[in-house]
Amino acid sequence: IEQFFPADHKIRSEEPMDVKEYIDALSEALSFNGKYYTSSYFIERDSRNYFALFSICNNLLGLEKAVETKWSLDEEDGQGFHLPDKTMQMNLFAEMFKEENRKEHFEELKNMLFSFLIERGRTNGEIYRFILRKGYLPKHVNAVLRCLQDCKLIKVTLLDLAKEARKGSFYINYDASKDIKHPKVLIELKYENNKD
């Protein structure tokens, strides 16, 4: 365990960890400092027992397919299999809770993306890798980017033409992102003191 986690890592301490947090820590360790792309999927057996499946690959498309599969199996969270809630009230409000969950994921991804972009402008490839490693799909981040673009919070520049990209052209997909040396667009936050 010492080769995967430093002495000060939470997984090596005596304090209890959330099961999902533990699985995420193992998934991160299995990436061998970013050398491989990893993803995890938990299976809830009962309230105290979980299993986890880990996907490890050296190709971005493999990671995208793993994340895509997770979201097809768990449409609400894209994280794992939950035991069904046996209370009748949950069924009465299931659609309302699903919509709330979607809004929470949207806000979570928006905050993660905003923090990622605040450091500096990012290429389509950087954003593609970032969101896949966070367990989200291109369709999720495209919705967030459209929202930010509609609010005039981001600037999207075509790198080969050095001009602003057409609205909604983010190129967050495997084909446009696989060549790290030739990204399509640069996405930057706009600041109020900036006139563009």
Sequence and secondary structure as in RCSB ss.txt:
>XXXX:A:sequence
IEQFFPADHKIRSEEPMDVKEYIDALSEALSFNGKYYTSSYFIERDSRNYFALFSICNNLLGLEKAVETKWSLDE
EDGQGFHLPDKTMQMNLFAEMFKEENRKEHFEELKNMLFSFLIERGRTNGEIYRFILRKGYLPKHVNAVLRCLQD
CKLIKVTLLDLAKEARKGSFYINYDASKDIKHPKVLIELKYENNKD
>XXXX:A:secstr
 TTTS TTSGGGSSS   HHHHHHHHHHHTTTTTTSEEEEEEEEEETTEEEEEEEEESSHHHHHHHHHHHHHH T
TTSSEE      HHHHHTHHHHHHHHHHHHHHHHHHHHHHHHHHS EEHHHHHHHHHHTT  HHHHHHHHHHHHH
TT EEEEETTTTEE  TT    SHHHHS TTS SEEEEE  TT   
